[in-house]
Amino acid sequence: QVGQMQILRRQITNELNYSCRFDSKHLAAALENLNKAILADIEAHYQNPSLPYPKEDNTLLYEITAYLEAAGIHNPLNKIYITTKRLPYFPTVNFLFLISQFPKLQYNRNLGNI
């Protein structure tokens, strides 16, 4: 059901984006350029921490997000709804589990997969 909702959100986003580009080319171009500029500034901050980062009380990011979503210029599959703490050894444990399961896999010539 979650996958179906994501596909539906993706289709709605594509329709919004198409209608925004068709009805208001200049607005869509301005929103895309502003989004690219903000993302470039944030990436530059992570490359060089001495550069400024938008503060929490700055409402620009929240306001531009509403406009981008209304214009369909976002990817609903990349949206983060919940954040969790990083598990320190999760990648290592996952890798070791995967390695331990490899002997159980067999190649099937008829199917062409494992």
C-alpha positions as CSV (number, residue, x, y, z in Angstrom):
1,Q,0.0,0.0,0.0
2,V,2.9,2.4,0.7
3,G,4.4,1.6,-2.7
4,Q,1.1,2.4,-4.4
5,M,0.8,5.7,-2.5
6,Q,4.4,6.6,-3.6
7,I,3.5,5.8,-7.2
8,L,0.4,7.9,-6.9
9,R,2.4,10.8,-5.4
10,R,4.9,10.5,-8.2
11,Q,2.1,10.7,-10.9
12,I,0.6,13.7,-9.2
13,T,4.0,15.4,-9.0
14,N,4.5,14.8,-12.7
15,E,1.1,16.3,-13.6
16,L,1.7,19.3,-11.4
17,N,5.2,19.8,-13.0
18,Y,3.8,19.5,-16.5
19,S,0.9,22.0,-15.9
20,C,3.3,24.4,-14.2
21,R,5.7,24.4,-17.1
22,F,2.8,24.7,-19.6
23,D,0.9,27.5,-17.8
24,S,3.8,29.5,-16.3
25,K,7.2,28.8,-17.9
26,H,8.9,31.8,-16.1
27,L,7.7,30.7,-12.6
28,A,8.8,27.2,-13.1
29,A,12.2,28.3,-14.4
30,A,12.6,30.8,-11.5
31,L,11.7,28.1,-8.9
32,E,14.2,25.6,-10.4
33,N,17.0,28.1,-10.5
34,L,16.3,29.2,-6.9
35,N,16.3,25.6,-5.8
36,K,19.6,24.8,-7.6
37,A,21.2,27.9,-6.1
38,I,20.1,27.0,-2.5
39,L,21.3,23.4,-3.0
40,A,24.6,24.6,-4.3
41,D,25.1,26.9,-1.3
42,I,24.3,24.0,1.1
43,E,26.7,21.7,-0.8
44,A,29.4,24.4,-0.7
45,H,28.9,24.6,3.1
46,Y,29.5,20.9,3.5
47,Q,32.6,21.1,1.3
48,N,33.9,24.1,3.2
49,P,32.3,24.5,6.7
50,S,33.6,28.1,7.0
51,L,30.9,29.1,4.5
52,P,27.5,30.1,6.0
53,Y,24.6,27.6,6.4
54,P,20.9,28.7,6.5
55,K,19.9,29.1,10.2
56,E,16.9,27.4,11.7
57,D,15.0,30.7,12.1
58,N,15.4,31.4,8.4
59,T,12.1,30.6,6.8
60,L,13.3,30.6,3.2
61,L,13.8,26.8,3.1
62,Y,10.4,26.1,4.5
63,E,8.6,28.6,2.2
64,I,10.5,27.5,-1.0
65,T,9.6,23.9,-0.2
66,A,5.9,24.7,-0.3
67,Y,6.3,26.4,-3.6
68,L,8.4,23.6,-5.1
69,E,5.9,21.0,-4.0
70,A,3.0,23.0,-5.4
71,A,4.8,23.3,-8.7
72,G,5.7,19.6,-8.8
73,I,9.5,20.3,-8.7
74,H,10.4,17.7,-6.2
75,N,10.8,14.0,-5.9
76,P,8.4,12.4,-3.4
77,L,10.5,9.2,-3.3
78,N,13.4,11.2,-1.8
79,K,11.4,12.9,0.9
80,I,12.4,12.1,4.4
81,Y,9.5,11.8,6.8
82,I,11.3,10.3,9.8
83,T,14.9,10.3,10.9
84,T,16.6,7.8,13.0
85,K,19.9,7.5,14.9
86,R,22.8,6.0,13.0
87,L,23.6,2.4,14.0
88,P,27.4,2.3,14.4
89,Y,28.1,-1.2,13.2
90,F,25.0,-1.8,10.9
91,P,26.9,-1.8,7.6
92,T,29.5,-4.3,9.0
93,V,26.9,-6.6,10.4
94,N,24.9,-6.4,7.2
95,F,28.0,-7.2,5.1
96,L,28.9,-10.2,7.3
97,F,25.3,-11.5,7.1
98,L,25.3,-11.2,3.3
99,I,28.7,-13.1,3.1
100,S,27.3,-15.8,5.4
101,Q,24.3,-16.4,3.0
102,F,26.2,-16.6,-0.3
103,P,26.9,-20.4,0.0
104,K,23.1,-21.0,0.0
105,L,22.7,-19.4,-3.4
106,Q,22.7,-21.5,-6.5
107,Y,22.8,-20.6,-10.2
108,N,19.9,-21.8,-12.3
109,R,20.7,-21.8,-16.0
110,N,17.0,-21.9,-17.1
111,L,16.1,-18.8,-15.1
112,G,19.4,-17.0,-15.7
113,N,19.5,-15.7,-12.1
114,I,20.7,-16.8,-8.7
